[in-house]
Amino acid sequence: MKIVHAASELFPFVKTGGLADAAAALSQSLARQGNPVAVFLPGYRAVLEHPRVREKARKAITLGIEMDDQFHHGEVLEVGLEKNLTLYLVCRDEFFDRRHPYGVGGRDYEDNGERFLFFAKAVVEALSQLRLKADIVHCHDWQTAMIPLLLRYEERRRSAVLAGRTLLTIHNLAFQGIFPMRLFPLTNLPEELRGMDGLEYYGQINYLKAGILFSDSVTTVSPTYGKEILTPEFGCGLEGVLKTRKEDLFCQVNGIDTGLWNPADDPHLPAAYGPEDLSGKSRCQEKLLKQTGLKPKGKGPVYGMICRFTPQKGLELIRANGGFFAKRDCRLVVLGSGGEEDERWFKELAAAHPGKISVNTGMNEALSHLIEAGADFFLMPSTFEPCGLNQMYSMRYGTVPLVSRVGGLADTVTDIGRDPEEGTGILFPPTAEGLAEGLSRSLDLYADRPAMERAIRNGMSRDLSWDNAAAAYLRHYESLL
């Protein structure tokens, strides 16, 4: 089956969150199962500077993309990544020669609407020029959500078939690509698509809405999240639109790249370990504490947290429970970036409690692996979480997830209180009181070494690979054809 993916992030070339990991791992898994896979990605500056791109990229086609009454030129570079897997980079310096994908200083670029509309149109044009004859065009999040509509419009305009079925995966409904109505002429779509049955959303245009309405299938990344987004609480204003596609909604939990995330063979770690021999994990913890400037561990546990500093990640719940980390015999290591206010609060907390709390800002792949290996508990107090990957990385690394009972967290972590024999972590309601209870339970679990080791080994024995998820996607693709 010929498969095309379109995404705004792809590990290891560009990453701001779990989308990059998911798009890369799914593409690789599908390719390794024998399917020809092409991935379209914007040609950001960091991507073009990546060694694998510099060494292998070649010009594939020249672009002339119509946007209103002007043509914007660019090119598509082709990079062979591995057998059955090809990367295509959509390049136009005006839009993508920037250090960051979406914005700087916590603010989006003002021309993101134009940038990702150009990208979507370029993917459609490339499907035509390259004659990829894709059976499935799989789009990820709002940045690519215009592709299904633009593809069908171009097919009708050209009286030609450019691809088979289209699929849109919603990785996070909170980000929708909402822009002023003045951008609609840039789409070159018929006027009837301007209204509420098309792109219009409270007087603006909404790219994600277009993808939901006009793709052949809508998917999301966990069964619980698939139910949540049909409600006003989690639907982010699109629950009504989503209900019109309820019968077409396919929900599949992401997997993880078990080759990249493997404590038995991880170059970022000072020692290897596995479920049968956990001794290397203590060496990882020692290095983590030393590298982050924390005192050697006392009798209490080490908590780790890796996230973007956004309200979704439950930072208000952490604020409400800041005294726990300050007063109890424990250590906390945080890695993240985002909102200036949250970043400042974390740093002030760390400064007030040196040796106990370490806050590290920015993206640091090596430190993220070390946190996953060196922590005893991984903290994810998200107010909502479509799927989440870190809780699965944590189980893989023998670090017990301490997570909110929402979305994919509820689907992937088995609470030890409900199932002491098979449990893998601790689930709590997404409230300040819920987190307080969860932290208290974590201390009780940590004090019960047989129960703690059982939870660790249960998590490490889970099959969290993309093989099962990729097979489920393949079956779904086949059902669409």
C-alpha positions, 0 to 999 in steps of 0.5 A: 500500500502506498502511503503519504504522511504530511506533518509539521514535525518529524523526529529527529529533524524537528520536534516541539512535542509528541507529534514529531515522535508519533509521525516518525515512528508510525512512518518507519513502522509502516515502511518496515512492514513493506509499504512504500511511505513518503513523508512531507515536512516543511523545509525549516532551517533546522531541518535543512541543516540536519546532517542527513538532509545536507548529505542526501537531499536532492531537488525533486520538483519546482513549485508555483503555488497559486494563492489568490491572484499571485504565484508563490514559488518554491521547491521540494527536496527529496531525501531517502531515509531508508528502504521504503521511506522517503522524506520530501521537504517543502521549501520556500525561504520566506515561510520556512527559513526560520529557527522555530517552527511556529513562533518565538517567545511564546507567540505564534508567527503572524503569517502561520495561516499563509505558511501552512496553507502554502505547505498544504497546497504544495503537498497537493501539487507534489502529489501531482508532479511526482505522480506518487499515486498514494492509496492513503494520504494521512494528515496530522493536526491543523497544519496539514488539515487543509490537504484533504479539501484542497486535494479533492478540489484540485482533482475536480478542477483537473479532472484527474485522480491524485490520490486515494483516501484521505485521513486526518489525525487529531493529536491535540484538538486545542490547536486548530489553526484559526485565522482571519477571514481575509485569508480565505481568498488565498485558498482559491476555493469556491465561495460556497466553502467560505460559509459555516458548512465550510471553513467559517468558524465564528467569523474566522476560518478554521483549518482543523474544521476543514479537515474534520469535514472533508477528510474521508476519515478522522482519527484520534490518538486514544479511545478515551480522548475520542469520547472526550472530544465529543463533549463541551468540556473537551471539544474546544468548540468543535464538538458539534462538528465532530459529532457529524463525523462520529461514525467515521471516528477511528481511535488508536493509541499511539505506540513508542519507538522501542528501538529509540527508547530502550534502557537496555541499549540507550547511548544517553544512559551511563548504564544499561538495565532491563526488567530482570536486572534493575541495578543499572537504573540506580546508576542512572539516578545517581548521574541524573542527580549529579548532572542536575545539581541535586543532593544525593537521594535520601529515603524518598523518591525522585520525581521527573517531569518533562513537558511544555509549560502550558495550562494543558500540562496541569501546571496549576496543579503543581503550583497548588502542591509546591509545598509537597516537593519543598517539604517532603524527603524527595527530589524533583527534576523538571525539563520543559519550556513555554509560558514565561510565567510558569517558567519563572515560577518553576525557577523560583521554586528551584532557587528557593530549594536548592539541592531538592528541585532542578528546573531545566529549560529548553529541549534536551533529548539526552536529558529527557532520556536520563530523566526517564531512566533516573526518576522513580516516578514520572509526573503528568498531571495533565488537565487533558491528554490526547494520548501522551508518550512520556507515560509509555517511555516511563513504563519502558524505563521502569519509572512508575507513571503518576498521571491524571485519569484523562485521555490516553493516560487512562488508556495506557496506565493501569492503576495499582489501586484497582489492580495491585497484581497487574497495575503499572502506575497511579491515576488521579483526578485532574484536580489539585486535590487529586494530585495531592492524593496521588503524591501521597499514594506514591510515597506509600507505594515507594515504601512498599518495595515488593509492590513498587518493583512489581509495578516497575516490572509490569510496566517494563513488560508491556508491549508498547511498540508501534507494531500493534498500532501500525497494524491497526492503522493498516487495517483501517486504511484497507477499510477505506479503500 
